[in-house]
Amino acid sequence: MTEFSTFTWIAVFAVSAAIVNAIGIFAIYKYKAWAEKAKTYFMCFAAGVLISVPLTFALPNAIGKNFYAGFAALAGFLYMFYSNKFIENRTKQKSLAFGITAIEGIGIHSFVDGIIYSITFSASIAIGILSGIGLVVHEFAEGVITFSVLLEGKMSKMKAAWYAFFVAALTTPVGAFVAYPFVNMLNESVLGLALGFVVGVLIYVSASHLLPEARKYEKKHSNWAFLAGIMLALFIVFTKMIPA
């Protein structure tokens, strides 16, 4: 069996993210009631994965590459916090989800997702897969939310769907492919800092965006979706920790 290269893994997950995002856009376009209900479960599941992976696997791996990766994680968290505040102040709107309410903000968020794929897979295929699961799953909710934001901006349904696709879905693989050549040149120590920064970003996305938004629209059994995300992440982490 031929093993995938790092770039192939990045491409698979980045393109999958775009596809899942597009499915979310199509779902809210065609089946609004179902999509609004389903997005909560997707967010909860993704939050469970994205809070577990950084704390139990990615951060220890980053510190193993660079002792100061914890400081980089704090920097990543603060970067997301203050960039979110900047976007809110600039748009003069309250966040509907992910702290992003303007087209440019949505595009930046999705582009950064792509960069995260390049960094995590370059650091470790296992970390890339674990983080990628959570990121890909949350794309469904992001597609639903992006379409809703644009629709609230008085766009027609068709125009909002196309804008959401180009701005939220396609920017993720673009970010991954643009970042990969640069990330690929990083030495182990610098890659450890980059991975630490991404850890802070992932923790922020989970704790400050996905979970609060999911609780706002909490559905029956949504807590089980959150726990399912945690259990899946821990199961994969433990299988990676056990020597073959």
Secondary structure, DSSP 8 states (H G I E B T S, - for coil): -----HHHHHHHHHHHHHHHHHHHHHHHHH-HHHHHHHHHHHHHHHHHHHHHHIIIIIHHHHHHH-TTHHHHHHHHHHHHHHHHHHHHHHHT---SSTT--SHHHHHHHHHHHHHHHHHHHHH-HHHHHHHHHHHHHHHHHHHHHHHHHHHHTT--HHHHHHHHIIIIITHHHHHHHHHHHHHTT--HHHHHHHHHHHHHHHHHIIIIIIHHHHHHT--TTHHHHHHHHHHHHHHHHHHHHS--
